[in-house]
Amino acid sequence: MPVSTLNLMSNFVSTYHAGETDLTNNDSHTNHALNVGVVDMHYDLMMDLYQKRDRKGVLVDDYLADFTTGGIGVVAAAIYLEDKYLPEMGLRVALDQIALLYDEVARSSHFAICRTYAEIEAARQAGKIALLITMEGIEPLGSDIHLLRVFYELGLRVVGLTHVRRNAAGDGGVFAPDGSSPQGLTRFGRELIAACEALGIIIDLAHINPAGFNDILAATTKPVIVSHSNARHFYDIERNISDEQIRLIGQRGGVIGVNATLVSPTAADSHMDRYVDHIDYIAELIGIDGVGIGFDFFETIHYAMSREDQEKLAAALTTVYFVPELTNHAHAPNVTAKLTERGFSADDIAKIMYGNWMRIFRQML
């Protein structure tokens, strides 16, 4: 008998948030009765706040309803700089983005900026949506390692070295099957990785080119993550993650967040089943403990661009095809429904939707 998406999500919430699922993957900690909610490990929230900086209350007015409908508990809010601000305005815009986030959170009782696993737990116990500050591309730092400490003190807890463009740390992977720079991390990039590990900042390998990916793994000892990506098996571009890279992340005890934006190079193949194919494929390669959610919802931001900017984006990167049933956080229950339909167990769904990321937070933060 068909079950509605709403009922499936309701069952998910009542079952997994009642403490029947171990968030720490059977380690020394016991079950939690914590209403974690879905963990989305990548969203360009900061960029959107900056674009709307003349408004107040954006978090509540533009996001709270979708977060609530989608059962979202933790959002990784990324600092990201558009090309037009670089290099002169990079640091200023990044600091403004953080300032805007703090101001927005101060205006509402529904959100909390979190720096530690304990703070994430406390926020969820209080019924607040936990926000984790991340950095997508280290352009705000320029080549000044001391600025990393400044951003850390402001709450930065996850760093991805690059987007597509080159910066002082290294190069990003291109949106094509090949053609990325063969160069690995720069001297500054290696220094930055060491500083992140010393501070307790999670290192994110999303977007890094293959040579940089290998350099990061060789230079680190702790779990590393890929906050938002897809399997190259289905969408063969260097920006996505290869089978070998997936296995290396699994061997390190890391987690890969599956991206809702780069599901397929064709519109016809950009649908919920293909999205879950990515989850299933990664889980088959490294086990269910290695896969999570990194939605990277971009449709709203994309269509807010001018047609000229959309065309520039397509020319520079790729044409983006959105999954109709997965374009914003209110659609998160559709993932739970599809996973259930595809035969994933209750425990496995809980790990995908929040448990694996919570394990990373407990280990690293």
SELOTI-50667 format. One record per atom (N, C-alpha, C, O, CB): z, x, y; residue in one letter. Coordinates in steps of 0.05 Angstrom, whole numbers, plus 5000, padded with zeros to 4 digits. Glycine has a CB too. Example, Ala and Ser with C-alpha at 12.3 -4.5 7.8 and 13.67 -1.06 7.14 Angstrom:
515652644886A 515652464910A 515652644934A 516952854934A 518152264911A 514252574955S 514352734979S 515752585001S 516152685023S 511452824988S 
// end
This chain:
500050174976M 500050005000M 500050185025M 501750365027M 502549815000M 498250135044P 498150305068P 500850295084P 502050085086P 495850225086P 501650525094V 504050535110V 503250625138V 501650815141V 506150735098V 504250495158S 503450565185S 504550835193S 506550935183S 504550345205S 503150955212T 504051215222T 506851195234T 508551375230T 502151315244T 507450975247L 510050935260L 512250935238L 514351065241L 510150675276L 511750785216N 513750775195N 514151045181N 516351125174N 512950565175N 511951195178L 512051455166L 513751645183L 515451785173L 509351575162L 513351625210M 514951795227M 517851715227M 519651885228M 513851795256M 518351455226S 521051355225S 522451455199S 524751545200S 521151055226S 521051445177N 522151555152N 522651845154N 524751945144N 520351485128N 520851995166F 521152285170F 523652345186F 525252515178F 518652395184F 524052205208V 526352255225V 528952195210V 530852355210V 526252085250V 529051955197S 531551875184S 532152055160S 534552115155S 531351595175S 530152155146T 530652315122T 531352605130T 533352715121T 528252315104T 529652725147Y 529953015152Y 532153075172Y 533253295172Y 527453125161Y 532752885188H 534752935208H 537452845199H 539452865214H 534052795234H 537652735175A 540252655163A 541552885149A 543752845138A 539852425144A 540353125149G 541653355138G 540753405109G 542053575096G 544553325139G 538653285100E 537753325072E 535953565069E 535353645047E 536353075062E 535153685092T 533353915091T 534754155102T 535954145124T 530753855105T 534554375088D 535754625097D 533854765116D 531654855108D 536454815073D 534654785141L 532954905162L 532555205158L 530755315170L 534054845189L 534255325143T 534255615141T 533055715115T 533455945107T 537055725144T 531655545100N 530255615076N 532055745055N 531455955045N 528055815083N 534255605050N 536055675027N 537355945030N 537856075010N 534455665002N 538056025055D 539556265058D 542556185059D 543355985048D 538756415083D 544256355071S 547056315070S 548056075086S 550355985082S 548556565079S 546455975104H 547155745120H 546655485104H 544855485087H 545655735146H 548155285109T 547855035094T 546254835111T 545354895133T 550554915087T 545954595100N 544354395112N 545354315140N 547854325144N 544154145095N 543554245157H 544354155184H 543953855186H 542053745175H 542654305205H 545753725201A 545353445207A 544253415235A 544753225249A 547953285203A 542753615243L 541753635271L 539053505273L 537253555257L 541653925280L 538753335294N 536153215300N 534453415314N 534353415339N 536552955317N 533053585299V 531553795311V 529153695325V 528553765348V 530654005289V 527653515313G 525053425324G 522953635318G 523453855308G 525353375354G 520453575326V 518153745321V 518453995339V 519153965363V 515553595326V 517854225328V 517754475344V 514754545349V 513354595330V 519254715330V 513954555374D 511254635382D 511454905395D 512654945416D 509954425402D 510355105381M 510755385389M 508855485411M 508955715419M 510555565366M 507055305421H 505455395444H 504355155460H 503054975449H 503055565434H 505055165485Y 503954965504Y 503755095531Y 505655225540Y 505654705504Y 501455055545D 501055165572D 502455005593D 501254925613D 498055195578D 504954945589L 506554775607L 506754915635L 506554775655L 509254725596L 507255175635M 507755305661M 505255295678M 505455255703M 508455605656M 502955335667M 500455325682M 500155055695M 499355025718M 498055395665M 500754845680D 500454575690D 502454515712D 501754395732D 500854365668D 504954605709L 506954575730L 506054715756L 506454615778L 509654685721L 504854955753Y 503955095776Y 501654955790Y 501554945815Y 503055375769Y 499854835775Q 497554695787Q 498554435801Q 497254345820Q 495554615765Q 500854335793K 501954085805K 504454155822K 506153985825K 502753895783K 504554395833R 506954485846R 507654335872R 509854365882R 506654775853R 505854175882D 506454015905D 507953755898D 508853615916D 503853955920D 508153705872R 509553465863R 512353545852R 512753765844R 507953315841R 514153355852K 516753385840K 516953185817K 515752975817K 519053345861K 518553265797G 518953085774G 516753075754G 516352875741G 519552815784G 515153285753V 512853285735V 513653275706V 512453135690V 511153535740V 515853415699L 516753415671L 517253125661L 516453045640L 519153585667L 518652975678V 519352705670V 516952525672V 516352365654V 521652595688V 515552535694D 513352345699D 510952385680D 509752195671D 512352375728D 510352645675D 507852705660D 508352765630D 506452755614D 506452925672D 510752835623Y 511252935596Y 513352795579Y 513052775555Y 511953215598Y 515352685592L 517652585576L 516852365557L 517752365534L 519752475595L 515152175565A 514351955548A 512852065523A 513451975501A 512551755563A 510952245527D 509552355504D 511352515485D 511152495461D 507252535513D 513152675497F 515052825480F 516752645464F 517252685440F 516753015498F 517752435477T 519452245463T 517952095441T 518952075418T 520652045483T 515651995447T 514051845427T 513352025404T 513351935381T 511451745440T 512852285409G 512052465388G 514352585373G 513952735353G 510452685399G 516852525381G 519152635367G 519352935371G 520253085353G 519052575338G 518653035395I 518553325401I 521453415408I 522753295424I 516653385424I 522253635395G 524953735400G 525054005414G 526854055430G 526453765375G 523054175409V 522854435421V 520054495429V 518154445414V 523854655401V 519654585454V 517054655464V 517054945475V 518755005492V 516054455487V 515255115465A 514955375475A 513155365499A 510755315497A 513855575454A 514255405523A 512755375548A 511755645557A 513255825564A 514555255570A 509055675557A 507855935561A 507255995591A 506155825605A 505255955546A 507956235599I 506956345624I 504056445619I 503656615601I 508756585635I 502156335634Y 499356425631Y 498056445659Y 498556265675Y 497756235612Y 496556645664L 495256695690L 492256665688L 490956785671L 495956965701L 491156495704E 488256465706E 487056715720E 488456855735E 487456215722E 484556775714D 483257015724D 483457035754D 483657255765D 480357025715D 483256805768K 483156805797K 485656925810K 485556995834K 482656525807K 487856945796Y 490257055807Y 490657345802Y 492657465811Y 492656895796Y 488857465787L 489157745779L 487357935795L 485157865802L 488557775750L 488358175801P 491058275794P 493258225815P 495558225809P 490958565788P 492358185840E 494258195862E 496457975860E 498758035867E 492858155888E 495857735851M 497657515851M 499157475824M 500657285822M 496257265859M 498557645805G 499657595778G 502657565776G 503657365765G 498757815760G 504057755787L 507057745785L 508157515801L 509957375791L 508258005796L 507057465825R 508057245841R 507656975828R 509456815827R 506757245868R 505356925817V 504756675804V 506456635779V 507556415775V 501756655796V 506856845764A 508556825740A 511456755748A 512656585735A 508557085724A 512456885768L 515256815777L 515356535788L 517356395784L 516157025798L 513256455803D 513256175813D 513255975789D 514555775791D 510756135830D 511756035768Q 511755855745Q 514555825733Q 515355605727Q 509755965724Q 515956045731I 518656025720I 520455875739I 522055705731I 519856305715I 520255925765A 521855785785A 521355485784A 523255325786A 521255895813A 518855415781L 518155125779L 519455005755L 520354775756L 515155095779L 519355145732L 520555035708L 523554995712L 524654785704L 520055225684L 524955185723Y 527855155728Y 528354925747Y 530254765742Y 528955415740Y 526754895767D 527054675786D 526654405772D 528154215777D 525154705810D 524654385756E 524054135742E 526354065722E 527153835721E 521454155726E 527354265708V 529554215689V 532054125704V 533553955695V 530054465672V 532554245727A 534854165743A 534753885753A 536853765759A 535154355767A 532353765755R 532053495764R 532353285742R 532353045748R 529353465777R 532753365718S 532853175696S 534953255676S 535553485672S 530053165682S 536153055663S 538153095642S 536853105615S 538253125594S 540252885643S 534153105613H 532753085588H 531853345576H 530953365554H 530352905591H 532153565592F 531053825584F 533154045587F 534954015603F 528553895600F 532754255572A 534454495575A 532754745569A 531354755549A 536954485556A 532954945586I 531755205581I 533655355563I 535955395569I 531055365607I 532555455540C 534255575520C 533455865516C 531155945517C 534155425493C 535556035511R 535056325507R 535856415479R 534956625470R 536656485527R 537556255465T 538556335439T 538356095419T 537855875427T 541456425441T 538656165394Y 538655955374Y 540955765378Y 540555515376Y 538856085345Y 543255865386A 545555695391A 544955505414A 545855275414A 548055865398A 543555595435E 542955425457E 540855205449E 541054985459E 541855585481E 539055275431I 537155075421I 538654865406I 538254625410I 534955205403I 540454945388E 542154755374E 543754575392E 543754335389E 544054905355E 544954695413A 546654545431A 544954345447A 545754115451A 548054725451A 542554425455A 540754245469A 540054005452A 540153775461A 538154385478A 539354055427R 538553835409R 540953655403R 540653405400R 537353935384R 543353775400Q 545753605395Q 546253425419Q 547353205416Q 548153785390Q 545553515443A 545953355467A 543553165472A 543553025492A 546253545491A 541653165454G 539352995457G 537353085478G 535652935487G 540252725465G 537453345485K 535553465504K 533253605490K 533553705468K 536953655523K 530953605503I 528653755493I 529054045501I 529254105525I 525953635503I 528954225481A 529354505486A 526754635495A 524754595482A 530554645461A 526854785516L 524554935526L 524955235523L 527055335532L 523954865556L 523055365510L 523255655505L 521055785521L 518755725518L 523055725475L 521755975539I 519856105556I 518456325541I 519656505528I 521156225581I 515756315541T 514056515528T 512056635547T 511756525569T 512656395503T 510756845540M 508656965557M 506157005541M 506157135520M 509657235568M 503956895551E 501356925537E 499657125554E 498257045572E 499856645535E 499857375547G 498557585562G 500557715581G 501857575596G 496057475578G 500657985580I 502758115596I 501858195624I 502958375636I 503758365581I 499758065633E 498758125660E 500958105682E 500858265701E 496557925667E 502957925680P 505057925701P 506558195703P 507658255724P 506957705695P 506658345681L 508058595682L 506458825694L 507559035701L 508958675654L 503858785696G 502159005704G 502459225683G 501859185659G 502859115732G 503259465692S 503959675673S 506759785678S 507360015674S 501859915677S 508459595688D 511259675694D 513159565673D 513659325672D 512059555722D 514059735655I 515759655633I 518359535642I 519559365628I 516359885614I 519359615666H 521859515676H 521759215682H 523859075681H 522659665701H 519459115688L 519258825693L 519758655669L 520458425671L 516458765704L 519458765645L 520058615621L 522958535621L 523658305614L 519458785596L 524758715629R 527658645631R 528058425651R 529758245646R 529258895639R 526658425673V 526958205693V 526257935681V 527757745684V 525158265718V 523957925667F 523157675655F 525057595632F 525557355628F 520257695644F 526057795618Y 528057735597Y 530457595609Y 531457395598Y 528857985582Y 531457705631E 533857585644E 533257305654E 535057145656E 534757765667E 530757245660L 529956975669L 529556785646L 529156545650L 527456995685L 529656895621G 529556715598G 527256765579G 526956635559G 529356435607G 525456965585L 523257015567L 524157105540L 525857295537L 521457235580L 523156975519R 524057045492R 521757085472R 522257165449R 525856825481R 519257035480V 516957085462V 514757205479V 514157105501V 516056815449V 513557425469V 511357555484V 508957585466V 509157705445V 512357825495V 506657485475G 504057545464G 502657735483G 502457675507G 502357285459G 501757965473L 500758165491L 498258095506L 497958175530L 500158415475L 496457945494T 493857895507T 493057605505T 494057455488T 491758075496T 491157525522H 489457295517H 486757415508H 486757595491H 489257095543H 484557325519V 482057445511V 481457705525V 480357895513V 479757245516V 482157715550R 481357955567R 483058195560R 485158175547R 481657885596R 482158425569R 483658675566R 485758685587R 485358595610R 481758915568R 488058805580N 490158865600N 491359135594N 490359285578N 492358635601N 493659195607A 494759455605A 495859515577A 496359745570A 496959495625A 496259305560A 497359345533A 495259365512A 495659505492A 499259115527A 492959225516G 490959225495G 488759025500G 488258945523G 492159175468G 487458935479D 485158755481D 485558505465D 486958515444D 482558895472D 484358285474G 484458035459G 482158015440G 480058155443G 484457805477G 482457845420G 480257785401G 478257605414G 479057415428G 481357675375G 475757645409V 473657485421V 473257225406V 474057205383V 470957645422V 471957035419F 471356775407F 468656795393F 466856635399F 471456545428F 468356985375A 465957025361A 466757165335A 468857285333A 463857195377A 464957165315P 465657295289P 466257595291P 467757705274P 463457255270P 465157725311D 465658015315D 465158085344D 464157915359D 464058185295D 465758325351G 465258415378G 467658495394G 467358575417G 463758205392G 470058455383S 472458545397S 472458845400S 471158985385S 475058445382S 473958945419S 474259225423S 475459355398S 477259235385S 476059295447S 474459585389P 475559725366P 478159875373P 479459985355P 473559925355P 478859875399Q 481260015407Q 483759855401Q 483759605403Q 481160075437Q 485859995393G 488459865388G 490159855413G 489059845435G 489860015366G 492759855409L 494559845432L 494360095449L 493860315439L 497459805422L 494760055474T 494960285493T 497760415490T 499460305476T 494360205522T 498060635503R 500760755504R 502760555515R 505060535505R 500761015520R 502060415537F 503860215548F 504359995529F 506559895527F 502660105574F 502359905514G 502659695494G 504759775473G 506359615465G 500059635481G 504560025463R 506560115443R 509360135455R 511360065442R 505760395433R 509560215480E 512060225494E 513259945497E 515659895494E 511860365522E 511459755503L 512359485507L 513359355481L 515359215481L 509959315519L 511959405459I 512859305433I 515659405426I 517359255417I 510759375411I 516059665431A 518659775425A 520859645443A 523059595433A 518660075430A 520159605468A 522159475486A 522759195478A 525059105480A 521059485515A 520759045469C 521158765460C 523058765436C 524958605435C 518458635452C 522558935416E 524358945393E 527259015401E 529158905390E 523359145373E 527459205420A 530159285429A 531659055443A 534059025440A 529959525447A 530158905458L 531458685473L 531958435456L 533558265463L 529758605497L 530458415434G 530658165418G 528657955426G 529057715423G 533358055420G 526358045437I 524157865444I 522257845420I 521458045408I 522557975469I 521557605412I 519757555389I 516957645397I 515957575419I 519857255381I 515657785380I 512957885385I 510957695373I 511057635349I 512558175375I 509057605389D 507057405382D 504357535380D 503357655399D 507057165402D 503057515357L 500457645353L 498057455358L 495757525352L 500257745325L 498557225369A 496357045376A 494557185397A 495557305415A 497356775388A 491957165393H 489857265411H 489357565409H 487257655419H 490657195439H 491157725398I 490658015398I 488258085380I 487657945361I 493158165387I 486758295388N 484458375372N 485358495345N 487758575343N 482658575387N 483658525325P 484458625299P 485858895300P 487758945286P 482158635280P 484759075316A 485959345317A 488759335329A 490559475319A 484159535334A 489159165349G 491759135361G 493759005342G 496059075341G 491558975387G 492758805327F 494358675306F 495458875287F 497858875281F 492658465291F 493759055277N 494759255258N 496659455271N 498659535258N 492359415247N 496259525296D 498059705309D 500759585313D 502859725310D 496859785337D 500859325319I 503459195323I 505059185297I 507459245297I 503058905334I 503659125275L 505059115250L 506159395242L 508259415231L 503259005228L 504559595248A 505359875241A 507759965258A 509260135249A 503060065244A 508059855282A 510059955301A 512559785301A 514459845315A 508859955328A 512659575284T 514959395285T 516259375257T 515059445237T 514159115295T 518659275256T 520159235231T 521058955227T 521558865205T 522459425230T 521358805249K 522458535248K 520158335242K 517858405244K 523958455274K 520958085235P 518857875232P 517257845258P 518357855280P 520057605224P 514657815255V 512857755278V 511557485272V 511457395250V 510657975282V 510657355293I 509457095291I 506657085302I 505757265316I 511256885305I 505256865295V 502856795309V 503356505319V 503256315303V 500256815290V 503856475345S 504756225355S 502755995352S 503455765347S 505556255384S 500156065356H 498055855354H 495455985346H 494356155361H 497755715382H 494455915323S 491956015314S 490855835292S 492055625286S 492256305303S 488655915280N 487455765258N 486255965238N 485956195244N 485255575268N 485655865215A 484556035194A 481656095199A 480055915203A 484955905166A 480856355198R 478056425201R 476356315178R 473956285181R 477756725203R 477656245156H 476256125133H 474755875142H 472555825131H 478256055111H 475855725161F 474555475171F 473055515197F 471155375203F 476555265173F 474055705214Y 472855745240Y 472756045245Y 474756165254Y 474455595263Y 470556175239D 470356465237D 469856595264D 467656655272D 468156545218D 472056625279I 472056775304I 474456965303I 476456905291I 472156585329I 474157185317E 476257385317E 478857295330E 481057395325E 475357645330E 478657095347R 480956985360R 482756855338R 485256845342R 480256785381R 481656755317N 483156635295N 484056845275N 483657085280N 481456425280N 485356765254I 486856955237I 485556965209I 485156765196I 489756885235I 485057215200S 483657255174S 485657225151S 488057215155S 482357525174S 484557205127D 486157195103D 488057435101D 490457405095D 484457175078D 486957665106E 488657915105E 490857905125E 493157975119E 486958165110E 490257815149Q 492357795170Q 494457585163Q 496857625167Q 491057725197Q 493557365152I 495457155143I 497357275123I 499857235124I 493956915131I 496357415103R 498057535083R 500057735095R 502357755086R 496357675061R 499157895114L 500958095127L 503157955142L 505458045141L 499358265146L 502557735155I 504757585169I 506657475148I 509157475153I 503557355186I 505657375126G 507357265105G 509157485093G 511557435088G 505757145083G 508057725089Q 509657945078Q 511958025097Q 514058115087Q 507858185072Q 511557995122R 513558065142R 515557835146R 517557875161R 512258125169R 515257605133G 517057385136G 516557225162G 518357085172G 519857485136G 514157245173G 513457105198G 512356835193G 512256735170G 511457265213G 511656695215V 510556425214V 508056405231V 507956535252V 512756215223V 506156255222I 503656205237I 503555915246I 503755735229I 501156275220I 503355865272G 503155595283G 500255505283G 498555645294G 504355585311G 499655285271V 496955185269V 496155035295V 497554865304V 496555005244V 493855125306N 492855045332N 491154785329N 489554765311N 491155265344N 491554595347A 490054345346A 487454355362A 485854165362A 491754125358A 486954585375T 484554605392T 482154725378T 479954625381T 485254755417T 482554945364L 480355085351L 480255025321L 480355205305L 480655385356L 480054765315V 480054675287V 477254725274V 477154785250V 480754385286V 475154695290S 472454715279S 470454785301S 470954715324S 471554455264S 468354925295P 466254985315P 464454745320P 462654765337P 464655215306P 464754525305T 463154285309T 464854045315T 467054025306T 461354235285T 463753865330A 465153615337A 465653445312A 467753325309A 463653455358A 463653435295A 463753255271A 465953345252A 467053175237A 461153255256A 466653595252D 468653705234D 471453735247D 473253845234D 467753975223D 471753655271S 474253675286S 475853405282S 475653235299S 473853735316S 477253395260H 478753145254H 481353215240H 481853455235H 477052955236H 483053025235M 485753075224M 485653205197M 487353385191M 487252815223M 483853125180D 483753255153D 483153555156D 484353715141D 481653115136D 481353625174R 480753915177R 483254055189R 483754285181R 478353955196R 484653925208Y 487054055218Y 489054115196Y 490154335194Y 488453865239Y 489553915178V 491353955156V 490254155136V 491754295122V 491953695142V 487554175134D 486354385117D 487354665125D 487954825108D 483254375119D 487554715151H 488554965161H 491455015151H 492155235142H 488454985191H 493154815154I 495954835145I 496054885115I 497355075106I 497454575151I 494454735100D 494454755071D 493455035062D 494555155044D 492654545059D 491455135076Y 490255395068Y 492255615073Y 492555795055Y 487655445085Y 493555615096I 495555825101I 497855815082I 498856015072I 496655805130I 498755565076A 500955535056A 500155635029A 501855745014A 501755235055A 497655585021E 496755684995E 496755994994E 497256104973E 493855574989E 496156115016L 496056415017L 498756545017L 499256745004L 494456505040L 500656425032I 503256565036I 505656395031I 507956485034I 503456675064I 505256145023G 507555975017G 508155795041G 507455855064G 509956135010G 509555575035I 510155375056I 511955485078I 511955375100I 511455135043I 513555695072D 515355805092D 513955955114D 515256035134D 517355985078D 511355995111G 509856155131G 508155995150G 506656115165G 508156345117G 508355735150V 506655575167V 508255375184V 510155255174V 504555425150V 507455345209G 508755165228G 506755045246G 504355035240G 510955305244G 507654945269I 506054805289I 505954965315I 507955055325I 507154525294I 503455005325G 503055115351G 500754975364G 498555075366G 502455425350G 501254725373F 499054535380F 497154645401F 494754605397F 500254285390F 498054775422D 496354875443D 494654645454D 492254675458D 494555105433D 495854415459F 494354195470F 493154265497F 494454375515F 496153945473F 490454215499F 489054315522F 487254105534F 485954155555F 487354555514F 487053875522E 485153675532E 485653585560E 483853575577E 485153435513E 488153525567T 488853435593T 488153645614T 486953585635T 491753355595T 488953895608I 488354115627I 485354155629I 484254205651I 489754375618I 483954135607H 481054185606H 479553985624H 477854055640H 479954175578H 480253725620Y 478853525635Y 479753495664Y 478453355680Y 479153255621Y 481953635671A 482753645699A 481153865714A 481153865738A 485753705701A 479754035699M 478054235711M 475554115722M 474753895714M 477354455690M 474354255741S 471754165751S 469754205729S 470154365711S 471054325777S 467454075731R 465354105712R 464354405712R 463754515691R 462953915718R 464354515736E 463454795738E 465354985722E 464455165708E 463354885767E 468054935725D 469955105711D 469855055681D 470155245665D 472755045721D 469254805672Q 468954745644Q 466554905633Q 466755015611Q 468554445639Q 464454905648E 462055055639E 462555355638E 461555495620E 459654985657E 464055455657K 464755745657K 466455805633K 466056015620K 466155815683K 468355635626L 470055675603L 468455685577L 468855855560L 472155455602L 466555495575A 464955485551A 463155735548A 462755835526A 463155225551A 462155825571A 460456065570A 462056315564A 461056485549A 458956095597A 464456335574A 466056565570A 467356575543A 467756785531A 468156585592A 468156335533L 469656325508L 468056165487L 466556285471L 472456195512L 468355905487T 466955735468T 467155445478T 468855375494T 468155765439T 465455275467T 465754985472T 468054885455T 468154935431T 463054835465T 469854735468V 472254645454V 471754355444V 470854185460V 474754655472V 472254305419Y 472154035407Y 474953945400Y 476254075383Y 470254025383Y 475753725412F 478553635407F 478653435384F 476753285379F 479653495432F 480853445369V 481353255348V 482252985361V 484252975374V 483553355328V 480652775357P 481352525372P 484152415367P 485352305385P 479352315364P 485152455343E 487852355336E 490052555342E 492352515335E 487952275307E 489352775356L 491352985361L 490653135387L 489853365387L 491353185337L 491152995409T 490453105435T 492853145453T 492653265475T 488452935449T 495253035446N 497653065462N 500053035444N 499852965421N 497652855485N 502453085455H 504853085439H 505552815427H 507052805407H 507153195455H 504652605439A 505152335428A 503852295401A 504652125386A 504252115448A 501852465395H 500352445370H 501552595347H 500552595325H 497552535375H 503852735352A 505052895330A 505652735305A 505252845283A 507653015340A 506452475307P 506852325282P 504352295265P 504552255241P 507852045289P 501952325277N 499552315261N 499352555241N 498152525220N 497052315279N 500552785249V 500653005231V 502452945207V 501752995184V 501553265246V 504752845213T 506652765191T 505352565172T 505552595148T 509152645203T 503952375184A 502552165167A 500452295149A 500252235126A 501351955184A 498852475161K 496752595145K 497852785124K 496852795101K 494852755164K 499952935131L 501253105111L 502352945087L 502053025064L 503453275123L 503552715094T 504552535073T 502252435055T 502452435031T 506152305085T 500152345069E 497852245054E 496652455036E 495552395015E 495652155074E 496752705044R 495552925029R 497453025007R 496653214992R 494753155047R 499752915004G 501552974982G 503553194987G 504853284968G 499853054960G 503953275012F 506053465018F 508853335014F 509153095020F 505853575047F 510653485003S 513353374997S 514953345023S 514253455044S 514853544978S 517053185021A 518853145045A 519953415055A 519853465079A 521152965037A 520853585037D 521953845045D 519854015058D 520354155078D 523253985021D 517454015047D 515254185058D 514454085086D 513954255104D 512854175039D 514353825090I 513653725117I 515753805137I 515153875159I 513453415116I 518353795129A 520453875147A 520154165155A 520654235178A 523153825134A 519454335136K 519154615142K 516854665162K 517054815180K 518654785117K 514654525157I 512254555174I 512854455203I 512154595222I 509854395163I 514154225205M 514454095231M 516754225248M 516654215272M 515053805227M 518754345234Y 520854475250Y 522354695236Y 523254885248Y 522754265260Y 522754665209G 524554845195G 523855135196G 525655305199G 524754755167G 521355205193N 520555485192N 520955615219N 521855845221N 517655515184N 520355475241W 520755585268W 523755615273W 524655815285W 519455415289W 525355425264M 528255445269M 529355685254M 531255815263M 529655185259M 528255745231R 529155985216R 528556235233R 530256415235R 527756015189R 526156255244I 525456475261I 527356505285I 528256715291I 522556455271I 527956275298F 529756285321F 532556385312F 533756545326F 530055995333F 533556295289R 536156375281R 536156675274R 538156815280R 537056215256R 534056775262Q 533857055255Q 533557235280Q 534657455281Q 531657105236Q 532057135299M 531157315321M 532557265348M 532657455364M 528157275325M 533557035352L 534756965378L 537856945375L 539156895395L 533656705389L 
// end
